[in-house]
Amino acid sequence: MELMTSGAFARASRLSRKALRLYDELGLLCPVRVDPVSQYRFYAAAQLEQARLVAWLRRLGMPLASIRAVSTLPPAQAASELAAYWAQIEAETAARRQLAAFLVGYLSGKDTVMPDAQGKLAVRYAAQSDIGLHRQDNEDAVYGGPRLLAVAYGMGGYSAGEVASAFVIEVFRPLDTQVPAGELLNALDHAVRRANSALSDIVKADPSMRGMGTTLTALLWSGSQLGLVHIGDSRAYLIRDGEMFQITQDHTLVQSLLDDGKITAEEVASHPQRFLLLQALDGGNFEPDLQLREARPGDRYLLCSDGLHQVVAADVLARVLLTVTDPDQAAADLIALAIDGGGPDNVSCIVADVVALEEPAQV
């Protein structure tokens, strides 16, 4: 059998000598003979088909480890493995295409809508806010859209709290588009960190704003998935199967003391430092809570500032949310309860119902 030198084999297979050395080291394409003195490598002409297969698979982007596994299989099984690999590549490409389209729209400030084969759920919501009975200004900010719900409040005693809460809401507003489900938490995390950094820049540019800050609780939908970002002591509640659950945890001193068993639940309401926040968006260090949740038809969500949950007891909140079916009326009733309780602070809430989209009529 006449053998080919590595140079001749490289030219015939259209592979470089460097590639041949690498494939030899990996066991993908070993020479038939290596001269013990000169270390020259020699290949058989019959190996050209294997060399071309390796080159084609590399052009597809297949990792070398996968090529080594595929190249040892019988042709039919190798074809099956290649089909599975390419199906995975196409799925990943589609996901990247969706993400790229979203990012183009997000960065350009345009509303980008992408097809969503799983988007069989919608949200009916109502957002309301009131200044309360004892405040000069309303430092709360709320946003309600088909895919984004958010509540933020400027912290009492902080200068320009209304500026901080409104600014953060504006940073989040571009997310009210169809974010790919796999990117919900990344999008929320990016937005909250961008908002915090921008608040820091505002304070550096205008020292009179020093001390301003805001809380934030926001939900972002994509199909049946929703992402939640939370910092501070605004809250999110879920009403499901006749029960109400608080799905956020307050970033407050009293909550940490309660978690550590140093105070009881009954002592929280009268604790002298019950309003002290441990985390907020104020340009400093923070770590937001992020959750990915599955939405179901019939779920109801409540997002609210502390002007509601500090005044209205949880069992009263639950009674309204379980008995008042219209979101607008439920939100109005909750605001009224906070005002009737003395309205010591600004009060804001969003009531949102998850509903199944109707299938289009068949013609």
C-alpha positions as CSV (number, residue, x, y, z in Angstrom):
1,M,0.0,0.0,0.0
2,E,1.5,3.3,-1.1
3,L,1.4,5.9,1.7
4,M,1.1,9.7,1.5
5,T,3.4,12.1,3.3
6,S,1.7,14.5,5.7
7,G,2.3,17.3,3.2
8,A,0.6,15.4,0.3
9,F,-2.2,14.3,2.6
10,A,-2.8,17.8,3.8
11,R,-3.0,19.1,0.3
12,A,-5.4,16.3,-0.8
13,S,-7.6,16.7,2.3
14,R,-7.4,20.5,2.4
15,L,-6.3,20.4,6.0
16,S,-3.3,22.2,7.3
17,R,-0.4,20.2,8.8
18,K,-1.1,21.9,12.1
19,A,-4.7,20.5,12.0
20,L,-3.3,17.1,11.2
21,R,-1.0,17.2,14.2
22,L,-3.9,18.3,16.4
23,Y,-6.2,15.5,15.1
24,D,-3.4,13.0,15.7
25,E,-3.0,14.1,19.3
26,L,-6.8,13.9,19.9
27,G,-7.0,10.5,18.2
28,L,-9.3,11.8,15.5
29,L,-7.0,11.0,12.6
30,C,-3.9,9.1,13.3
31,P,-1.2,8.4,10.7
32,V,-0.8,4.9,9.5
33,R,3.0,5.0,10.2
34,V,5.4,7.3,11.9
35,D,9.1,7.0,10.8
36,P,11.0,6.2,14.0
37,V,14.0,8.3,13.0
38,S,12.6,11.3,11.2
39,Q,9.2,11.3,12.9
40,Y,7.6,11.9,9.5
41,R,4.0,10.9,9.5
42,F,2.5,8.9,6.7
43,Y,-1.2,8.5,5.8
44,A,-3.2,6.1,3.6
45,A,-5.3,7.4,0.8
46,A,-8.3,5.6,2.3
47,Q,-8.1,8.0,5.3
48,L,-9.0,11.0,3.0
49,E,-12.7,10.3,3.5
50,Q,-12.3,10.4,7.3
51,A,-10.3,13.6,7.0
52,R,-13.0,15.3,4.9
53,L,-15.7,14.2,7.4
54,V,-13.7,15.7,10.2
55,A,-13.3,18.9,8.2
56,W,-17.0,19.1,7.4
57,L,-18.0,18.5,11.0
58,R,-15.6,21.3,12.1
59,R,-17.2,23.6,9.6
60,L,-20.6,22.9,11.3
61,G,-19.0,24.0,14.5
62,M,-19.1,20.6,16.2
63,P,-16.7,20.4,19.2
64,L,-13.7,18.1,18.6
65,A,-14.8,15.8,21.5
66,S,-18.2,15.3,19.8
67,I,-16.5,14.7,16.4
68,R,-14.3,12.0,18.0
69,A,-17.4,10.2,19.3
70,V,-19.4,10.5,16.0
71,S,-16.5,9.4,13.9
72,T,-16.3,6.1,15.6
73,L,-20.0,5.2,15.0
74,P,-21.5,3.2,12.2
75,P,-22.8,5.5,9.4
76,A,-26.5,5.3,10.3
77,Q,-25.9,6.0,14.0
78,A,-23.5,8.8,13.1
79,A,-26.2,10.4,11.0
80,S,-28.7,10.2,13.8
81,E,-26.2,11.9,16.2
82,L,-25.5,14.6,13.7
83,A,-29.2,15.3,13.2
84,A,-29.6,15.6,17.0
85,Y,-26.7,17.9,17.2
86,W,-28.0,20.2,14.4
87,A,-31.5,20.3,16.0
88,Q,-29.8,21.6,19.2
89,I,-27.9,24.2,17.2
90,E,-31.1,25.4,15.5
91,A,-32.9,25.7,18.8
92,E,-30.0,27.7,20.3
93,T,-29.9,29.9,17.2
94,A,-33.6,30.7,17.5
95,A,-33.2,31.6,21.1
96,R,-30.3,33.9,20.3
97,R,-32.2,35.4,17.5
98,Q,-35.1,36.3,19.9
99,L,-32.6,37.7,22.4
100,A,-30.9,39.8,19.7
101,A,-34.3,41.2,18.5
102,F,-35.2,42.0,22.1
103,L,-31.9,43.7,22.8
104,V,-32.1,45.8,19.6
105,G,-35.6,47.0,20.6
106,Y,-34.6,47.5,24.3
107,L,-31.4,49.5,23.5
108,S,-33.1,51.6,20.8
109,G,-36.1,52.4,23.0
110,K,-38.5,50.8,20.5
111,D,-41.3,48.5,21.4
112,T,-40.3,45.1,20.0
113,V,-42.8,42.3,19.7
114,M,-41.7,38.8,18.9
115,P,-43.8,35.7,18.2
116,D,-44.5,33.7,21.3
117,A,-45.9,30.3,20.6
118,Q,-46.4,29.7,24.3
119,G,-48.0,33.1,25.1
120,K,-51.4,31.7,26.0
121,L,-51.8,33.9,29.1
122,A,-52.6,37.5,29.6
123,V,-52.8,39.9,32.5
124,R,-55.7,42.1,33.5
125,Y,-54.5,44.7,35.9
126,A,-55.4,47.9,37.7
127,A,-52.8,50.4,39.2
128,Q,-53.8,53.1,41.8
129,S,-51.9,55.5,44.0
130,D,-52.9,58.0,46.6
131,I,-50.9,60.7,48.5
132,G,-52.4,59.7,51.8
133,L,-53.5,62.0,54.6
134,H,-50.2,63.2,56.1
135,R,-47.7,63.7,53.2
136,Q,-46.9,66.8,51.2
137,D,-46.0,64.9,48.1
138,N,-46.5,61.4,46.6
139,E,-43.1,59.7,46.5
140,D,-44.6,56.5,45.2
141,A,-44.4,55.5,41.5
142,V,-46.3,52.7,39.8
143,Y,-46.3,51.3,36.3
144,G,-48.8,48.8,34.8
145,G,-48.4,47.4,31.3
146,P,-49.3,44.2,29.5
147,R,-46.0,42.5,30.4
148,L,-44.5,44.7,33.2
149,L,-45.9,45.7,36.6
150,A,-43.8,47.7,39.1
151,V,-44.2,49.6,42.4
152,A,-41.5,51.8,43.8
153,Y,-41.6,54.4,46.6
154,G,-39.2,57.1,47.6
155,M,-38.1,56.4,51.1
156,G,-39.5,58.7,53.8
157,G,-37.0,61.1,55.1
158,Y,-34.8,60.9,52.0
159,S,-34.4,64.0,49.9
160,A,-35.9,63.8,46.4
161,G,-37.4,60.3,47.0
162,E,-40.0,61.0,44.3
163,V,-37.2,61.6,41.8
164,A,-35.6,58.3,42.7
165,S,-38.8,56.2,42.4
166,A,-40.0,57.9,39.2
167,F,-36.5,57.5,37.7
168,V,-36.3,53.8,38.4
169,I,-39.7,53.2,36.9
170,E,-38.6,55.0,33.7
171,V,-35.5,52.7,33.5
172,F,-37.8,49.6,33.7
173,R,-40.4,50.9,31.3
174,P,-38.6,49.6,28.1
175,L,-38.9,46.1,29.5
176,D,-42.6,46.2,28.8
177,T,-42.1,44.2,25.6
178,Q,-41.8,40.5,24.8
179,V,-38.6,39.4,26.6
180,P,-37.6,35.8,25.9
181,A,-38.6,33.6,28.8
182,G,-35.1,32.4,29.3
183,E,-33.8,36.0,29.7
184,L,-36.4,37.4,32.2
185,L,-34.1,37.3,35.3
186,N,-31.1,38.6,33.3
187,A,-33.2,41.5,31.9
188,L,-34.5,42.4,35.4
189,D,-31.1,42.1,37.0
190,H,-29.5,44.3,34.3
191,A,-32.2,46.9,34.6
192,V,-32.1,47.2,38.4
193,R,-28.3,47.5,38.4
194,R,-28.4,50.1,35.6
195,A,-31.0,52.1,37.6
196,N,-28.9,51.9,40.8
197,S,-25.8,53.0,38.9
198,A,-27.6,55.9,37.3
199,L,-28.9,57.0,40.7
200,S,-25.3,57.1,41.9
201,D,-24.4,59.3,38.9
202,I,-27.3,61.7,39.7
203,V,-26.1,62.2,43.3
204,K,-22.5,62.8,42.1
205,A,-23.7,65.4,39.6
206,D,-26.0,67.1,42.2
207,P,-24.9,66.6,45.8
208,S,-28.2,68.1,47.0
209,M,-29.8,64.8,46.0
210,R,-27.6,62.9,48.4
211,G,-29.6,60.4,50.5
212,M,-32.4,59.9,48.0
213,G,-33.5,56.3,47.4
214,T,-36.3,54.0,46.5
215,T,-37.6,50.5,46.9
216,L,-38.7,48.4,44.0
217,T,-40.9,45.4,43.4
218,A,-41.6,44.4,39.8
219,L,-43.0,41.5,37.8
220,L,-42.1,40.8,34.1
221,W,-44.1,38.3,32.0
222,S,-43.2,36.1,29.1
223,G,-45.7,33.4,28.2
224,S,-46.5,31.4,31.3
225,Q,-43.2,32.5,33.0
226,L,-42.8,35.6,35.1
227,G,-39.7,37.1,36.7
228,L,-39.7,39.0,39.9
229,V,-37.2,41.5,41.2
230,H,-37.4,43.0,44.6
231,I,-35.5,45.3,46.9
232,G,-36.7,47.1,50.0
233,D,-40.0,46.6,51.7
234,S,-42.6,47.1,49.0
235,R,-44.2,43.7,48.6
236,A,-45.7,41.2,46.2
237,Y,-48.5,38.8,47.1
238,L,-49.8,35.8,45.2
239,I,-53.5,34.7,45.5
240,R,-53.8,31.1,44.4
241,D,-56.4,28.4,45.1
242,G,-58.2,30.5,47.7
243,E,-55.1,31.4,49.7
244,M,-52.8,34.4,49.8
245,F,-49.0,34.1,50.0
246,Q,-46.4,36.8,50.5
247,I,-43.8,36.1,47.8
248,T,-41.3,38.8,48.7
249,Q,-39.3,39.3,51.9
250,D,-38.8,42.7,53.4
251,H,-35.3,44.0,53.5
252,T,-35.7,45.6,56.9
253,L,-34.1,45.4,60.3
254,V,-37.2,44.0,61.9
255,Q,-37.5,41.3,59.3
256,S,-33.9,40.2,60.0
257,L,-34.5,40.3,63.7
258,L,-37.6,38.2,63.2
259,D,-35.7,35.7,61.0
260,D,-33.1,35.4,63.7
261,G,-35.7,34.7,66.4
262,K,-34.7,37.9,68.3
263,I,-38.3,39.4,68.2
264,T,-41.7,37.9,67.7
265,A,-44.2,38.6,64.9
266,E,-46.3,40.5,67.4
267,E,-43.4,42.8,68.3
268,V,-42.7,43.9,64.7
269,A,-45.6,46.4,64.5
270,S,-44.4,48.3,67.6
271,H,-40.6,48.0,67.1
272,P,-39.0,51.5,67.1
273,Q,-36.9,50.7,64.1
274,R,-39.6,48.9,62.0
275,F,-39.1,51.3,59.1
276,L,-35.3,50.9,58.9
277,L,-34.3,49.5,55.5
278,L,-31.3,47.3,55.1
279,Q,-31.4,47.5,51.3
280,A,-32.7,50.0,48.8
281,L,-31.8,51.5,45.4
282,D,-29.8,54.5,46.5
283,G,-26.6,54.2,44.4
284,G,-24.8,52.0,47.0
285,N,-24.1,48.3,47.3
286,F,-27.2,46.0,47.1
287,E,-28.2,42.5,46.1
288,P,-31.7,42.3,44.7
289,D,-34.0,39.3,45.2
290,L,-34.7,37.6,41.9
291,Q,-37.3,34.8,41.3
292,L,-38.6,32.9,38.3
293,R,-42.2,31.8,38.8
294,E,-44.8,29.8,36.8
295,A,-48.0,31.8,36.2
296,R,-51.4,30.0,36.1
297,P,-54.8,31.1,34.9
298,G,-56.7,32.2,38.0
299,D,-53.7,33.6,39.8
300,R,-54.0,37.1,41.2
301,Y,-51.0,39.2,42.2
302,L,-50.8,42.2,44.4
303,L,-47.9,44.6,44.3
304,C,-48.0,47.4,46.9
305,S,-45.9,50.0,48.8
306,D,-45.6,49.9,52.6
307,G,-48.3,52.5,52.9
308,L,-50.8,49.7,52.3
309,H,-49.3,46.6,54.1
310,Q,-48.2,48.6,57.1
311,V,-51.7,49.9,57.7
312,V,-54.0,47.1,56.4
313,A,-53.7,43.7,58.0
314,A,-52.8,40.7,55.9
315,D,-56.2,38.9,56.5
316,V,-58.0,42.0,55.4
317,L,-55.9,42.3,52.2
318,A,-56.7,38.6,51.5
319,R,-60.4,39.1,52.1
320,V,-60.6,41.9,49.5
321,L,-58.5,40.1,47.0
322,L,-60.5,36.9,47.3
323,T,-63.9,38.5,47.2
324,V,-63.7,41.5,44.9
325,T,-63.3,40.1,41.4
326,D,-62.8,43.3,39.4
327,P,-59.1,44.5,39.6
328,D,-60.0,48.2,39.5
329,Q,-62.5,47.8,42.3
330,A,-60.2,45.7,44.4
331,A,-57.4,48.2,44.0
332,A,-59.8,51.1,44.9
333,D,-61.0,49.2,48.0
334,L,-57.5,48.5,49.2
335,I,-56.5,52.2,48.8
336,A,-59.7,53.2,50.7
337,L,-58.8,50.8,53.6
338,A,-55.4,52.4,53.9
339,I,-56.9,55.9,54.0
340,D,-59.6,54.8,56.5
341,G,-56.7,53.4,58.6
342,G,-55.3,56.9,58.9
343,G,-53.4,57.2,55.6
344,P,-50.0,57.9,57.3
345,D,-48.0,57.4,54.1
346,N,-48.4,57.4,50.4
347,V,-50.2,54.3,49.3
348,S,-50.0,52.5,46.0
349,C,-51.0,49.1,44.7
350,I,-51.4,47.0,41.5
351,V,-53.9,44.2,41.3
352,A,-53.3,41.8,38.4
353,D,-55.2,38.8,37.3
354,V,-53.7,36.1,35.1
355,V,-56.2,35.0,32.5
356,A,-56.1,32.5,29.6
357,L,-56.3,33.9,26.1
358,E,-59.2,32.8,24.1
359,E,-58.4,30.6,21.1
360,P,-59.2,32.3,17.8
361,A,-62.4,31.1,16.2
362,Q,-61.9,28.6,13.4
363,V,-63.2,29.8,10.1
